[in-house]
Amino acid sequence: MVSIRRSISCSHLICSLQRFSNDTFVPPDSYRDQNKNIFMKKIAWLMSLMTITALQLMAQFPGSGKQGQQAPSIGHIYGKITDSTGTSVNGSSVLLLQSRFDTATKKRKEVLLNGITTKSNGEFSFSDLPVFGQLKLKISATGYKPYEQSISFQMNPGSMQKTGNDPSQGMPMNNMMNGFDKDLGNIKLQVDAKQLQNVTIVVNKPTIKLDIDKKVFNVDKNIVSAGGTALDVMKNVPSVQVDIDGKVTLRNAAPQIYIEGRPTTLSLDQIPADAIESVEVITNPSAKYDASGGNAGILNIILKKNKKSGYNGNLRAGVDKRGSINGGGDFNVRQGKINFTASAMINQNKSRTSGTTDRLNLFETPQTSVYQTNNNRTSGGFMFGRVGLDYFMTNRTTLSVAGIKVHGEFKPIEIININTDSLFNNGKISNYSERVSIGKREFNANGLQLGLKHLFPKEGEELTADLNYFSGKNEGNSLYVTNYYADAGGNKTGEYEQQLLNSGTNQFLTIQTDYVKPFKRVKLETGLRAQLRKLSNINNNYVLNPGTGEFQLIPSATSDYKNNDNVYAAYVSVSGSIKDFGYKLGVRAESSAYNGELLSNNNKFSNSYPASLFPSLFLSQKLKNKQELQFSVTRRINRPNFFQLIPFVDYTDNLNITKGNPDLKPEFTQSFEMSYAKTFKKNNNFLASVYYKKTTDLITRYQDKGTNPVTAAEVLINTFVNANSSQAYGTEFTSINYLTKWWDISTNLNLYNSKINTDNLKGTSQDAMWSWFGKFNSNFKMPAKFTMQFSATYQSKTNLPVNTGGGFGPGGPMQAQSSSQGYIKPSYGIDLAIKKSFLKNDAASVTLSVNDIFKTRRSEQYSYSEYFVQTYNRLRDPQMFRLNFAYRFGKLDMSLFKRKNTKQDMQGATDSMQQ
């Protein structure tokens, strides 16, 4: 066979030379000049032909000639990857493989030659490629169908005549060499409907993903929140509202905060914004999630991870207009079966808050009018650290462990000026007082996370087990000094000093296991969960004795307590699809128990709630033209917490006295929601939802009169009661539009109505009120690698939010005392940020941002009851400028491309390129 090939190739060359000699014979005199150019072109054509033939022979006989001589690797291919609209696809995995003969198995197999991940321009290039043999290009990208293309550099000289090439026109050497340089042009990837069955936008950020039971918003490219905390991130997440005190509401109710699918004891201001990759907004949680939370949903924070082989990380630092600094870094390294991650951050805080309160006390005789101004300065900061390790035991089993450390320290200073007028029929008597409070509070938290994930041979079947443990300690001390004057600027008439010393601990343990089993057209999910919490707190309240000059403990105003709070749950859900119709139905069973004890008098009390069932149903129907309908209904519970139950009056702050109610019952909420999603051309996305929530036995704040044992004065005491019911319904619209390649916008609008029925209580039920909340984000890609982001929020007049819980210790002075009566006045705010990227691959960036440009994000409340009428407003940290620097570093482990060509290694290389 070899000799036949050699004869054919040699005969082909001899015949070609003979034909060339015959064709190029010309008379020496009359035609020599005019055919000179033709003759030179034919000489070039002959040289090209001989070179091609020689290369063919070299490829056919790699062992001939010098030892190890092979065909030269001079091939070069390049191109660009785009979507159907021509937009470059970033992060595509491009692999180049060659078909080779394996002498051991006597079969041909594909060997990986090279691989890259495309940058933002979508371009790729491979050089030094073998010019003979079959090559295959494989391209994959999240959200797109895989693409394959066969590539060959072989050139058949006989084909020139078949394609109409005239040898008299010549074929210069450079034209032949151009055959080894292939431009594959723009390769257009097609959207994969299966990958995008959850309506995922993958072209631009921010990305929105609609699952059957949640919405996912990617926030890792949000430059307005750079250098801030999770609170700054939430300000730009649709459906979420954040007031100036950092209180977060989801559709006008306080949600539960999760990290990586598990409840956390960390508050949002203890989580750095730069560590967050996405936020899952779960407005109507399924049976898989905790039934606790009442009429609110869940905000699940997903932290950034990086499991690419090799090492990589980032560093960041920043400063705000008051000199507060922030800084941190992340590092990731993966080699073999080990993946190690570490993150650290420090964030200083120098906050400024100002406000006024105007209040008429109707229960006092004579009635009093109180006007006060507040100025607060808080300095301090917190540190956040996380270390994690993943061990890939086998291809199907992974063990994970992570540790978290948080430390914070804050020193608030507040000055309150109070003008009090006693109103008589024939006039008024005025007096003036000034309260100065100086304090310090410190907290330390530690967390441990253990995880196991096992994948079974059947695709989709998996078992996970998780253990999350958090423990924390807090200490604080506050000194309140109140000076009394005849009038503002007058002589001092008296003094009152109060000191509060507090400390506490908390332990939070969650153990959970989940199992997923897919069948032919159905998927079964089931799990068990135990949540165990221990809490202790000591609040010692002292009053200065003017006679001795020493602080004396006031037992009636001191609280030392501890409690255990345990919740046990199990769930099962079944999901599947029939053509374009999808469903998910489940049920969750939960039981809980509270045990509390007042350490000062050994007074014990407990509450236990037997197992209750919480069903959930989710339906979806895919329509033509990338449309989808979804419907869900769930039942949830909100159990009273320890602070709301403990039968103790907290006098630690005489302007905000609180008492628990041991007779509280749990509140139950039925939620209904229907959504419509539509994806337009260029991945423009629109989502509309309507929802209704009905809560029975709503837990809310309430006021009653009592006597302060410290001052013996008649005061208003805040407590908690079960109102008859509450209802909320509305409609929400979310739209993400890519107007041009350099401009995209996202818009969120929530129109809602809420009402609390307090007919079973004294006073008048709160009137129903239509309100709306809107968010707008606009992102601009500008020349010279500049990016700008513009954000705006607006909240119309709305009812005061339903009670979000309670606790001991000082509260806001003379704020609205009942969520059943009153409203919040309209407010809006505008933020702006600009970012400049530089260095190779945009590894470095500088971001300048400003929040609340026009000082309009003000909290103004109006509240009333049979005991008082009050107007209250505050403004916190307006026009906050921040300057932040970030730098990315690292590389992939290119040894992946040097592995043996086994199926497992090839898959590993492919997966690594896709991450």
N, C-alpha and C positions, 0 to 999 in steps of 0.2 A: 504493500500500500504506500509505503514511504517512497519507493523508487518510482512509482507511477506519478505521485505528486511532484517529485523532482523533475521528471521528464516533461510533465505538462508545463510547469513553471518555466523551465529552460527553453522548451519549444516556443512558448509564448513570447519570450524575450527575443529569441533569434528571428522569429517571423516578424516581430515588430521592427527590429533593426533592418531587416531586408526590405520591408515595405517602406520604411523611412528612406533607405538608400535609393530605391527606385523612384520614389515620389520626388526626391529633391535633385535629380539629374537635370541640368539646364545647359544650353549651349554657352560656351565660354565668352562670346563677344557681345551679341546683340541684347541678351537679357540679364547680364551679370549685375549691372548697377540697379536696375529697377527691382530685382528680386533679392537684393542684399538683405533688406529688412526681414523678408520672409524667411530667408535662410537662417538668420540669427534666432528668430523666434522658434524655428524647428529645432535648432540646437538646444535651446532652453527646454523645449518640450521633451526632447530625448533625455536630457539630464534628469528631469523630473520623473520620467517614466522609469529610468534606471534606478533612481533612489527609492521609488515606491516598491519596485520589484525586489530590490535588495532588502528592504525592511520586511517584506513578506517572507522572503527566504529565511531571514534571521528569526522571525517569529515562529516559522515552521520547524527550524532546527536550532533551538536555543542552546544545544550542547555543542554545536559546531564552532570552529574557530577557536578563539581564546577561551581559557577556563572561565565559566560563569558568565559569558557574554549573553546579554538579553536585549530585546528591543528597547530603544530608549524611552524614558518616561518624560515626554515633552508635551503631553496633552493638557489642555486647559479648558474648563467649562465655567460658565458664570451665568447669572440671571437674577431675577427679582421676583419675589413672592408677593402677590396682592390678593385682595378679595374680589368679589364680582363687580365692585364699584371702582376698582383700580387703586384703592387705598392700601398702602404697604401693611403687611402683616408682621408684627413684631413677635419675637420669641418662637418662631417656627423651628422645628427640628428637621435638619437636612442631613440625610445620610447618603453616602455613595458606596456602593458595593460592587464587587467584581466576581464573576463566575469563574471558578477554578476547578481543576480536576484533582480529586483527592486520591493519591496512589494507594492509600491504605484501604479505603472503602470502595475504590474503583467507581466512584460516583462524583458528579459535579456538585459543588456547593458554593454558596455565596459568602464572600469574605468582606468584612468591613474595611474599606480603604481610609475613609476620613469622615468626619462629621462636624457640624457647627450648629449654633443657634443664631438665627438672624437677629440683627439689631432693629432699631426703629425704622430704618429705611427699607427693610425687607430684602436686602441684597445678600447674595452668597457667591463664593468663588472657590474653586478647587484647582490647583495647579500640580505640575509634576506627576501627571497621570500616565499610565501605560497607553500607548496609541493603538494597541491591538487587543482584542478580546472584548467580550461583552460586558458593559457596565450598566448598573441600574441605579437610578436616582429615586430615593424615597423621601417624601415630605409629609410631616404631620404637624398639626397645630390644633390647640384646644378649640372646639366648636366648629371644625371644618372636616370634610371628608379626606381620608388619606389620599395621597397622590403618588403615582409611580410612573417613571419614564425610562425606557431603554435607550442607551447611548452607545454609539460606536464611532470610532475615528477611522475605520478601515476605508480605503479609497480604491476602487476598481478602475484601472486605467481604461478598460474596455467600455466602461459606462459613459465615457466622455462623448463617444460617437453616438451612442444610443440616445443621449439627451440632446443631440444636435450640436455638440461642441465641435468646432472645425479646427483640426490640427494646424491648419495654416495660420490660425489666429494666435497660436502659441499658448503655452501654459507656463509662465515664469515660476521660478522656485518659491518666491514669496507667496504666490497663490496656493501652491501645494501646502506650504506651512500653515497658511490660514485655515486649512482643513483640520488642523489639530487644535484650533482655537475656536470653540463653539460658544456662541451667544444663544442661550436658550430663551431669551426674551422674557416677557412678563408671564409668569405662571399663575393663573387665576385659580384659587381654591374655592370649592363649593361648600356652602354651609351644610353641616351635618344635622339633619332634622332630629336624629336620635339623640345626639349630644345636647341639642338645644331644646329638648322637650320641656325643659323648665323655663323656657323663654329667657335665655341668657344673652346679654349683649356683650360682645367680646372685643369690639373694635376700639372703643374709647373708654376712658374713665370719666366719671364714676360708673361702674357696672352695676346693673340691677338684675337680680335673678329671682324669679318667681317660682317657688316650690309650692306643693299642694297645701302646706301648712305654715309657710313663712315667706318673708321677703328678705333678700340678702343685698346689702349695700356695701360695695367696696369703697373704703375711705383712705386707702394707703397713699393716694395721690392728692389728698386734701391739703393744700398749702396754707389755708387760713388758720388751721389748728396747729401748725408747726410750732414746736416748743411749748405747747400747752398740755392739757390733761384730757382725759376722756370726756369731761364736760364740754370742752371746746369741740370735740368731735361730734357729740350728740347735737350740737347746735346746727349742724349741717346734714343731719340724717332726717329724711322725710318722716312725717307722722310724730316726731319727737319734739317736745317743747322743754326749754330750760329757762328758769327764771333767774333773777340776779343773785339769789341765794344758793344757786346750784341745785335746786329741786327739779327733778325730771318728771315729766308726765308724758304718757302715751295716750293720745286721744282723751286728754283731760283727766287721767287717772294715773297714779303712781305705779310703774311696772316693777317687776322683779329684775334684778341684775344678775346675769350669769357670765361666767368666763369659761369658754370652751365647753359649753353645755352643762355646766355645774353651777349651783348657787355659790356666791362668794361673800365673805365678810368685808372685802375691800369696798370702799366707796369710790365713786367715779373720779373724785379729785385726787385719788391715790394711784391712778393708773395713767402712765404717760401716753400721750397721743401718738407719739412716734412708734409705739409698740403695737398699735392696732392695725390689723389688715382689713377687717370687715366687721359689720354689725348686722346681726340677724334680728329683724323686727318681727316678732311673733304676736300679732294682735289677738289671735284666737288659738291658744295652745291646744295641741291634741292630747290624747291620753298618755302619750309618751312622757310628757312634762308634768311637773308638779301641779296638782290641782289647787294648791295654795296661791293666793294672789288676788282673789276676788274678781272685781270687774276690770282689772288691768291686765296687761299682757306681760311679755318677757322681752328684755333686750339682752341678747347673747353676744358677747364680745369675743371675736376670734383674733388671737394674737398672731403676729407675723412669725413664719417659720421658713427655714431654708434647708432642704435636704439634698442639695446638689453635692456631688462628690468634690473634694478639694476643700479649700478654705475660702471664706468670704465674710464680710462684715461691713459695718459703717460706724462712723463717728459723727457726733453732732454737738454743737454748742450754741448758746444764744443769750441774749440780754434784752430786758424790756426798758421802758422809759424811766423807771424808778431805780434801775441798777440791779434788779433781781436777775440772777443768772440761772441758766439751765444747761445741762450737758449730759451726755451719755454715750453709750456705744453698744453695739451688738456684734457678736462673733459666732461663727458657725464653722465647724470642720467635720467632714465626713470621710472616713476611710474604711473600706471593707464593711464590716458589720456594725460599726459604731458611728453614731451621729451625735455630736456634742454641740450644745448651744449655750450661750451666756449673754445676758443683757443686764445693763445697769443704767441708772438715771438719777440725777439730782435736780430738784426744781425748787428754787427759792420763791418766796411769796411776800410781796409788800403791797397789801391790799388797802384800799381806801373806800369807805362807805359813808354816805351822808343821807340824812332823812329828817322828816318831820312827822309829828302825830298831833292831830287836833281831835279832842274827845270831850263829849258831854256825858257825865255820869248822872243817870236818872235815878238811881237807887239811893243816893245819898241825900241827906237833909241837913242843910240846904243842898240843892244840886251844885255840882262843881264843873267848871270848864277847865280842861287841862290842855296846854299847848307845850309841846316839847320838841327840841331839836337834838339830833343824834349825830355824832361824829366818831367814827371808828377807824382805828389804824391797827392792822394786824401784820406782824412780820414773822417770818419763819420759813419753813420749807419741809420737804420730805425727800426721802431716798427710796428707790425701788430697785431690787435686784432679783434676777431669776437665772438659775442654772438648770439645764436639762440634759438628759442622756437617753438616747434610743439605742437599743441593742436588737439587731435583726437576727434572732436565733436561727431561724430557717427562712425559706422563701415565704412562709405562711404565718410565722409567729414573730411578734414584735413585743418587746418589753420596754416600758418607758418609765422614767423617774425624773422628777423635777422638784426643785426647792425654790421657795419665794421668801424674800425678806423685805419688809417695809419698816421704815422708821420715819417719824414725823415729829416736829416740834413747832408750836405756834405761840406767840405772845401778843394777845389782843389788848389794846388800850382803847377805852371808850369814854367819851364825855357826853353826858345827857343834861341839858338845861331844861328845867321844868318850871313853867309859869302856871300857877293854880289860882283860879278865881272862884271864890265861894259866892253864889248868886242868891241875894236876898231880895225881897220885894222892894225895899227902899234903896237898893244899891248892891255893891259887891265889895268883898275884902280879898285883896290879892296877896300872894306870897310867892317867893321864888326859891328854888333849890337847885343845887348842882350835884349830880352824882358822877363820880369818877371811879371807873373799875379798871383794875390792872390784873392780868392773869397770865397763866402759863399752862399749857396742856401738852402732853407728850404721849405718843402711842408707839408701840412696837408690835409688829405682826410677823408671824412665821407660818409658812405653808409647806406642805409636802404632798406631792401628787404621784401616785403609782398607777400604772396602766398596763393592761395586757390585751393584745388583739391577736386573734387567731382566725385565719382564713381557711376554710375547708376546700377540698378539691372541687366541689361544685361551686360554680361561679355565683357570687352573691351571698353565699352562706358564711356567716361569721359570728364569732363570740367575742365580746369585750367585757372586761372587768376593770373597775376603777375604784380607787380609794383616794379621797381628798381630805386632808386634815389641815385646819387653820387654827392657830391660837394667837391670842393677842393680850397685851396689857396696856392699860392707860392710867395716867396720873395727871392730876390737875390741881391748881390752887387759884383762887380768885379773891381779890380784896375789893369790897364795895365801900366807898366813902361818900356819904351824902352830907353836904353842907347846906344849912337853911339860912335864908336871908329875909329881911323885911321886904325888900324888893330888889330888882336887878341892880347891882352896883351899890347896894346898901350895906348896912352892918350885918355881920354874921350873928344869928340868933341861936344856933344849935348845930349839933353834929351827931351823925349816926354811922357806925362802922360795923360791917358784917364781913365775915371771912368764910369761905367755903373750901374745904379740902376733900378731894375725892380721888378714888382709885378703883380699878376694876379689872376683871379678867374675862375672857370669853374663849370657849373651845367649840370648834365646829367640825364634826366628822360626818362625812358622807360616804357610804359604801353602795355601789351600784353595779349591776351586771345586766347586760343586754344580749339577746340572741336573735339573729335574723336567719330565717329559713325560706328560700324561694322554692316555689313549686312551678308547675308548668306556666300558669298564668296568674298565680297568686303569690304574695309574699307575706309571711307570718313574722311578726315582731313581738317579743315578749321580754319582760324584765322585772327585776326586784330592786328595791331601794330602801335604805334606812338612813335617816338623817337625825343625828344626835347632837344636841347643843347644850352647853353648860354656860351659865352666866352668873357672875357675882359682881357686886358693886357696894362701895362704901361712900356715903355722902355725909360728911360731918359739917354741921352748920354752927358757926360761932358768932356771938355778938360781943362787942367791946363793952366792958364794964367801966364806966367813967370813973368810978370810985377807986378801983384797984389798978386801972390801966391795963388789964389783962382780958383776953378773949375767953368767954365762957361758952361751953357747949350747951346748945338748946336741944334737949332730947326730943321734944315734940316736932322739931324741924330737922331731924336727922334720920337718915334711912340707911340701914345696912341690910342687904338682902342677897339671896342667891336663888337660882331656879334651874330646873332641867326642862328641856323642851324636846320631845322625841316624836318623830313622824315616820310611819312605816307604810310602804306602798308596794303595789304590784300592778302590772298592766299587761294587756294583750291587745294587739291590733292586727287587722288583716287589710292588705291593700292589693290592688290589681287593676287590670285594664281590659276592656273589651273593645278592640279596635281603637277608636279615638275617645272612648269614655273611660275615665279613671275614678277609682273610689278608694277610700281609706276609712275604716270604721274601727273603733276601739272602745275599751272601757278600762277605767282605772279605779282601784280600791285603795282608800287611804284611811288610816286611823292615827290618832295623836293623843298625847297626854302632856299636861303641864303640872309641875310640882314646884311650889315656891315656899320660901321661908324668910321671915323677918328676923334677922339675927339679934336685934336689940331686945326682943321680947319673946322669941321662939314661937311666934305666931305662924302657923303653917296653913296653907290652903292648896288645893289642887283642882284641876279640871281635866276630864278625859272625854274624848269624843270617839264614839264607836266607829267602826268601819262604815264609810259611805261610798257609794258608787258614783263615778263621774264619767258618763259616756261622751263620745265625740264622733262626729260624722263629717267627712270631707268628700265632696264630689267634684269632678272636673270633666269638661267636655271640650275637646279641641274642634274648632270649626275651620272652614276653609280660609285661605288667605292669612295664615298665621294669626288666628284668633283663638281665644280660649275663655271659657266660662268656669267659675269655681263657686262652690257653695259650702258653707261649714256651719255646724252648730255644736256648742260645747256647754258643759256645766262645770262650774268651779266653786271654790270655797275660800273664804277669808276668815281665819280664826283670830280671835283677839289675842294680842301678844301680852307678855308678862306686865309691861308698863301700863297697859290699859286695864289689866285685871287686878293688880295689887291694891288692896284696900288701905291705902296710905296717902295722906295729904303731903305733898312736897312743897315746902315753903322756902326752898333754897333761893328763889328769886321772888321777892315780894311783889314784883310787877307781873309775874307770870306763875301763879299758883296752880298746881295740878293735883288731881286725885283720880285713882283708879276705880273701876267698878267691877267687882267680882261676879255680878249677875249678867254680864254681857254674854250674848249668844253669837255663834258664828253667823256670818252672812253668806248667802248663796246667790250665785249669778248665772243666769242663762244668757248666752251670747249667740247671735246669728249674724252671718256675714255672707255677702255675695260679691264676687269680683269679676271684672271683664278686662282681659288683656289683649292688646293688639300690637304687633310688630310691623312697622311700615318699611318702606325702602330705606336703605342706608342705615338699617337698624334703629330707626327712630321708634320709641316705645311709648305706649300709653296704657295706664292702669287706672281703672275706676272701681270703687268699692262702695257698697252701702252696708250699714251695720246697725244692730239694735241690741241693747243690753238692759236687762231687768234684774235688779238686786233686791232681795228681801232681807229684812232685819239689818239694814245698813248701819254700820258702826260709824258714828260721827261725834265730833266734839259738841259739848253742851255746857252751858254756864248756869251756876246757881250761886246764891249768896252764902257766906260763911264768915267765921271769925278767925282772924290771924292770931295764933297763940303767941307770937313774938311781940306784936304791936298792940294786940287786943282790939284792933280796928276791924270794922265790917268790910269785907272784901268780896270780890267775885272769884269763885273757884271754878277752874276748867275741869270738866270730867268727860266721860265717854258714855254714850247711850246708844241703844238700838232704835233708829228711826224706822218708820213703817216700811219704806221702800225708796228706791231711786230708779230712774230710767235715763238712758242716754241713747240717742240715735242720730245718725248723720250720714254723710256721703263724703268720700275722699277721692281726690284725683292726683295722680302722679304722672308726670310726663318728662321724658328725656329725649332731647332733640339735638341732632348733629347738623347744624345749619350749614356749615362749611367744613373744610378740612382743618380749619384753625379756630373754629368757634362752636362750642356746644353749650346747651343750657339745660337745667333741670328745674322743674316747677312742682310744688306740692301745695294742695289746697284742701283743707278739712273744714267742712260746714257741718255744724252739729247743734243739737238741742239737748239740754239736760235739766232735770228737775228732781228735787228731793222732797219726799212727802213726810212731813213731821207732824201730822195731825194727832199723833199719840203723845206729843210733847207740848209744853207750854209755848205760847207764841204762835206765829203764823208760818205756814209752810212757804218755802222759797218758791217764787214764781219761776215758771219755765222761761228759758231765754235762748234765742237763736244767736249763735256766735260763729265766728270763722277764724281760722289760723292759716297763714300762708308762708311758704318758704320759696326763695328763688336763688339759684346758683348759676353763675355764668363763668365759663372758662375760655380764655383766649390764648392761642399759641401765636406769639409774635416773632418778628425777625430777631436774629442774633441770639437765639436760644433763650428768649424771655417768655415767661408764662405769667398770666394775670388771672386772678380769681376775684369775682365780685359776688357777695352774698347779702341777702336781705331777708328779714323776718317781720311779720306783722301779726299781732294778736288783737282782735276786736274786743269789745266789752264782753265779759263772760262771768258766769257764776263762780264764786269761790270754789276751789277744788274740794272734792270729797276728802275727808280726813286720811292722812297718809301714815298715821301711827302716832306714837307718843313716847315720852321718855322723861327721865329726871334730869335736873340740872337747870342752869339758867337758860332762858329762852329769849326770843326777840321781845323787846320791851313794848308792851301795849299794842301788840299786833291784833289783827282780826281774831276774835275769840271763838267763833263758831262757823264751821263751814256750811251750816244750814241757812245762814242769813248774810246777804251782801253780795258784792260783785267786784271784779277787777276791771279797772279802767283800761282803755285801749293803749297799746304801746307798739313801737317798732324800732328796729335797729339795722344798721348797715355796716358791713365789714368789707375790707379790701386787702388783697395781698398780691405781691409781685415777686417772681422768682427768676433768677438768672442761673443757668447751668453752664459749666465750663469744664476744662480739662478733657482728656481723652475719654471717649464714650460717656461724656457728661457725668463723670465720676464725682464732681463737686458741684455744689449749688449754694446760693445765698438767697434767703427769703426775707422780705420785709412785709410785715402785716400790721394792720390797725383794726381794732375792734370798736364798735359803737362810735363811728366817726362823728356823728352829730349830737352825741350825749342824749340820746332819745330812748335808750333801753332802760326805762324807769319803771319801777313797780309801784303802782298806785291802787289802793284798795279802799273800798267803802263798805263798812259793816254796821249792823245795828241789831238790837234786841230790845226787850222790855227794860233792860238795865242800862243801855248806853247807845250812843251814836258816835261813830268814829270814822275819820279820814286819815289815811296813812300812806306815805310815799317814801321811797328810798332810791338812791342811785349808787351803783357800785362800779368802780374802775372804768369810767368812760374814757374813750380815746386812748386805749392801751396800745402802744406801739411795741412791736417785738422784732428783733433782728436775729436771724438764725442761720447757721452755717452747717452743712452736712457734706460728708465725704464717704463714698463707697470704695471698697477695696476687695481684692481677692481674685481667685481664678478657679477654673474647674480642674479636676484631676484628669489630664489628657491620657494617662495610662489606660483609661477605659478603652481607648481605640487601639491598644496594643495587645488586647487579650486574645486568647485562643478563640477560634471560630466555632464555639459550641452554641447551641440554640439558646441556652441560658445566658451566656455572655452577650449574645446579640440582643436579647431582650433587655438585659440590664443596661446596655449602652443606649438602647433606644429610650428606655424609661428615663435615664439620666438626662438625655438631651431634651426630653419633653418637660422636665420639671422647671 
